C-alpha cells in the first residue's frame, strides 16, 4: 500500500511538472515568435522605403543599382504595401487581397485602415511633393493574433488540470489514511478476539448449554464480522454473493432485534429474487451504517423503512426515516471524511459506505430527500449487470 502511494504521488507530480513546462513553453515560444516576426517585417518595410527614397533621389541610377532596387522591391511577397501621393492617388500597391486589387476606392480605404495599425512613412520628393507608404502585417502575422486566445485556452486547461491534480492528491491521501486506519483497527480487534474465542471454547466445555455462552458466542461472531469488514477496506473484495434479497433480509433481521422497540422498522422486498454480484459483508456494513444513522436521527423513536426495487436496470435500496432531517449544508457534507453532526461521531461511517458502494460495487449513494424536522431518505443505486 505504501509503495503504491509513493509511486502514485510520483506519477502525479511528474505529470503536473510536464504540464507546467508545456504551458510555459507555449507561452514563451509564441511571444518570442510574434515579436520576432513583427520586428522582421518592420525591418523589411524600412528597407523597402529606403529603396524608394533612393530611387527618387537618384535621377539616373546605373543598371546594377536598378537591379538591386528591383530585387528589394520583389523580395517582399507577403507584406501588404500601398503607395499613395499626397492627394490619395494610387502610385503602387503590392500583396493586397485579390478582391480589391482593381478597386481604387477600396485600396484607399484599406490604406487608411492600415494607418491605424502602423504610422505611414512619408517620402519627400522634388518640388515639395511627397509619397506616403502604408503597410500592415503579413497574413501569417495576422493569423497569429489568435494565439492569445489559444494560449488562454491552454492556460485554462492547465488550471483545470491543476485543480483536478491537487484534488486527486487530497482524495488519495485521505483514501490511504482511512484504509490504513481501517486495517489497523482490524488488526487491533484480531488479537483480543482470538483470545476470546479460546476462552469461549473453555466455557463451552464447562457448560455447553448456558444461555450466556450462546449470547457471548453471537457477540464474538459479530466482532469477527466487524474485523473482516475493516480488513477489506483498501483491498479489492470479491463480489461472490448474488442473492441480494437474502443479504438485505439477513441484515434487517439482525438489526431489528438490536434497535429500540419504539421504532417501527419495516422492510419491503420484491416478491422475486434479485440476483446481482456483491460482497455480502461490505454491503451489510453499508446498510447497517444507514440504519444506525437513521436511528440516531430519530432519537430512538419513529418509523424506519427499507425499500428494495428495480428501475432502469438498476437495483435501488432506500432507507427512509422520520428523524430530524438535515440542512442543505449538512446534506452536502454528509459523506465527507471526518464530518459528523453527532458529538461522539468520528464521521467515518458514511464516508466508508460511499467508498464501498462507489469503488467496490460500481454504484452510487446519495441523499435523495431530506427536510429538517421531517426525516431523510438515503438511496443506494447499483447496476444490475
Helices and strands as residue ranges (DSSP letters): H 2-57, H 63-75, E 81-85, E 90-94, G 98-100, H 104-117, E 121-124, G 126-128, E 130-135, H 139-143, G 144-146, H 147-206, H 211-232, E 241-243, H 244-256, E 263-268, E 275-278, H 280-298, E 302-311, E 314-321, H 328-333, H 349-355, I 356-360, H 361-361, E 364-371, E 375-383
